[in-house]
Amino acid sequence: MTISPQERLADVAAAAVEVAAESAEAGTYTGGVGRALSAVIAKVGARLTVDAEVRGFSSGWQEAVATMSGDRPGPAPAPAPAPVFPMPTRREPAEHA
Protein backbone atom coordinates (compact mmCIF):
# COMPACT_ATOMS: atom_id res chain seq x y z
CA MET A 1 0.00 0.00 0.00
CA THR A 2 1.35 3.38 -1.01
CA ILE A 3 0.61 6.37 1.16
CA SER A 4 0.29 9.77 -0.50
CA PRO A 5 2.41 12.74 0.59
CA GLN A 6 -0.72 14.48 1.88
CA GLU A 7 -1.57 11.46 4.03
CA ARG A 8 1.99 11.30 5.35
CA LEU A 9 1.89 14.95 6.37
CA ALA A 10 -1.58 14.54 7.91
CA ASP A 11 -0.31 11.56 9.93
CA VAL A 12 2.66 13.55 11.22
CA ALA A 13 0.43 16.53 12.10
CA ALA A 14 -2.03 14.23 13.91
CA ALA A 15 0.81 12.64 15.87
CA ALA A 16 2.14 16.08 16.82
CA VAL A 17 -1.30 17.12 18.07
CA GLU A 18 -1.53 13.92 20.12
CA VAL A 19 1.88 14.58 21.67
CA ALA A 20 0.89 18.17 22.43
CA ALA A 21 -2.37 17.02 24.07
CA GLU A 22 -0.59 14.38 26.15
CA SER A 23 2.03 16.91 27.16
CA ALA A 24 -0.70 19.38 28.20
CA GLU A 25 -2.50 16.70 30.22
CA ALA A 26 0.76 15.88 32.00
CA GLY A 27 1.35 19.57 32.68
CA THR A 28 4.64 19.59 30.79
CA TYR A 29 3.57 21.50 27.68
CA THR A 30 5.76 24.56 27.09
CA GLY A 31 6.48 26.93 24.25
CA GLY A 32 9.55 24.87 23.48
CA VAL A 33 7.44 21.74 23.05
CA GLY A 34 5.16 23.62 20.67
CA ARG A 35 8.11 24.96 18.67
CA ALA A 36 9.68 21.49 18.48
CA LEU A 37 6.47 19.88 17.24
CA SER A 38 5.98 22.68 14.71
CA ALA A 39 9.55 22.17 13.50
CA VAL A 40 8.90 18.45 12.99
CA ILE A 41 5.84 19.19 10.85
CA ALA A 42 7.78 21.81 8.88
CA LYS A 43 10.69 19.42 8.24
CA VAL A 44 8.39 16.66 7.02
CA GLY A 45 6.55 19.13 4.78
CA ALA A 46 9.84 20.39 3.35
CA ARG A 47 11.03 16.86 2.61
CA LEU A 48 7.76 15.98 0.93
CA THR A 49 8.03 19.12 -1.19
CA VAL A 50 11.59 18.32 -2.27
CA ASP A 51 10.60 14.73 -3.08
CA ALA A 52 7.66 15.95 -5.18
CA GLU A 53 9.86 18.45 -7.04
CA VAL A 54 12.48 15.80 -7.80
CA ARG A 55 9.85 13.32 -9.00
CA GLY A 56 8.19 16.02 -11.10
CA PHE A 57 11.49 17.09 -12.65
CA SER A 58 12.48 13.49 -13.33
CA SER A 59 9.20 12.53 -14.96
CA GLY A 60 9.09 15.79 -16.92
CA TRP A 61 12.64 15.26 -18.11
CA GLN A 62 11.87 11.70 -19.19
CA GLU A 63 8.79 12.89 -21.06
CA ALA A 64 10.78 15.62 -22.82
CA VAL A 65 13.51 13.18 -23.87
CA ALA A 66 10.89 10.71 -25.12
CA THR A 67 9.18 13.45 -27.10
CA MET A 68 12.41 14.64 -28.69
CA SER A 69 13.47 11.11 -29.62
CA GLY A 70 10.05 10.14 -30.92
CA ASP A 71 9.69 7.36 -28.35
CA ARG A 72 6.44 8.63 -26.92
CA PRO A 73 4.63 6.00 -24.88
CA GLY A 74 1.04 5.15 -25.70
CA PRO A 75 -0.99 5.29 -28.89
CA ALA A 76 -1.15 9.08 -29.17
CA PRO A 77 0.96 10.47 -32.02
CA ALA A 78 3.42 13.27 -31.44
CA PRO A 79 1.76 16.69 -31.76
CA ALA A 80 2.37 18.71 -34.89
CA PRO A 81 4.76 21.62 -34.49
CA ALA A 82 3.10 24.94 -33.78
CA PRO A 83 2.96 27.40 -36.67
CA VAL A 84 5.47 30.24 -36.57
CA PHE A 85 4.39 33.60 -37.90
CA PRO A 86 6.86 36.39 -38.71
CA MET A 87 6.58 39.54 -36.66
CA PRO A 88 5.87 42.73 -38.61
CA THR A 89 8.83 45.04 -38.85
CA ARG A 90 8.77 48.29 -37.00
CA ARG A 91 8.29 51.38 -39.09
CA GLU A 92 10.46 54.39 -38.50
CA PRO A 93 8.74 57.52 -37.12
CA ALA A 94 9.31 59.36 -40.42
CA GLU A 95 7.14 56.78 -42.20
CA HIS A 96 4.13 57.58 -40.03
CA ALA A 97 3.73 61.10 -41.42
C-alpha positions as CSV (number, residue, x, y, z in Angstrom):
1,M,0.0,0.0,0.0
2,T,1.4,3.4,-1.0
3,I,0.6,6.4,1.2
4,S,0.3,9.8,-0.5
5,P,2.4,12.7,0.6
6,Q,-0.7,14.5,1.9
7,E,-1.6,11.5,4.0
8,R,2.0,11.3,5.4
9,L,1.9,15.0,6.4
10,A,-1.6,14.5,7.9
11,D,-0.3,11.6,9.9
12,V,2.7,13.6,11.2
13,A,0.4,16.5,12.1
14,A,-2.0,14.2,13.9
15,A,0.8,12.6,15.9
16,A,2.1,16.1,16.8
17,V,-1.3,17.1,18.1
18,E,-1.5,13.9,20.1
19,V,1.9,14.6,21.7
20,A,0.9,18.2,22.4
21,A,-2.4,17.0,24.1
22,E,-0.6,14.4,26.2
23,S,2.0,16.9,27.2
24,A,-0.7,19.4,28.2
25,E,-2.5,16.7,30.2
26,A,0.8,15.9,32.0
27,G,1.4,19.6,32.7
28,T,4.6,19.6,30.8
29,Y,3.6,21.5,27.7
30,T,5.8,24.6,27.1
31,G,6.5,26.9,24.3
32,G,9.6,24.9,23.5
33,V,7.4,21.7,23.1
34,G,5.2,23.6,20.7
35,R,8.1,25.0,18.7
36,A,9.7,21.5,18.5
37,L,6.5,19.9,17.2
38,S,6.0,22.7,14.7
39,A,9.5,22.2,13.5
40,V,8.9,18.4,13.0
41,I,5.8,19.2,10.9
42,A,7.8,21.8,8.9
43,K,10.7,19.4,8.2
44,V,8.4,16.7,7.0
45,G,6.6,19.1,4.8
46,A,9.8,20.4,3.3
47,R,11.0,16.9,2.6
48,L,7.8,16.0,0.9
49,T,8.0,19.1,-1.2
50,V,11.6,18.3,-2.3
51,D,10.6,14.7,-3.1
52,A,7.7,16.0,-5.2
53,E,9.9,18.4,-7.0
54,V,12.5,15.8,-7.8
55,R,9.9,13.3,-9.0
56,G,8.2,16.0,-11.1
57,F,11.5,17.1,-12.7
58,S,12.5,13.5,-13.3
59,S,9.2,12.5,-15.0
60,G,9.1,15.8,-16.9
61,W,12.6,15.3,-18.1
62,Q,11.9,11.7,-19.2
63,E,8.8,12.9,-21.1
64,A,10.8,15.6,-22.8
65,V,13.5,13.2,-23.9
66,A,10.9,10.7,-25.1
67,T,9.2,13.5,-27.1
68,M,12.4,14.6,-28.7
69,S,13.5,11.1,-29.6
70,G,10.1,10.1,-30.9
71,D,9.7,7.4,-28.4
72,R,6.4,8.6,-26.9
73,P,4.6,6.0,-24.9
74,G,1.0,5.1,-25.7
75,P,-1.0,5.3,-28.9
76,A,-1.1,9.1,-29.2
77,P,1.0,10.5,-32.0
78,A,3.4,13.3,-31.4
79,P,1.8,16.7,-31.8
80,A,2.4,18.7,-34.9
81,P,4.8,21.6,-34.5
82,A,3.1,24.9,-33.8
83,P,3.0,27.4,-36.7
84,V,5.5,30.2,-36.6
85,F,4.4,33.6,-37.9
86,P,6.9,36.4,-38.7
87,M,6.6,39.5,-36.7
88,P,5.9,42.7,-38.6
89,T,8.8,45.0,-38.9
90,R,8.8,48.3,-37.0
91,R,8.3,51.4,-39.1
92,E,10.5,54.4,-38.5
93,P,8.7,57.5,-37.1
94,A,9.3,59.4,-40.4
95,E,7.1,56.8,-42.2
96,H,4.1,57.6,-40.0
97,A,3.7,61.1,-41.4
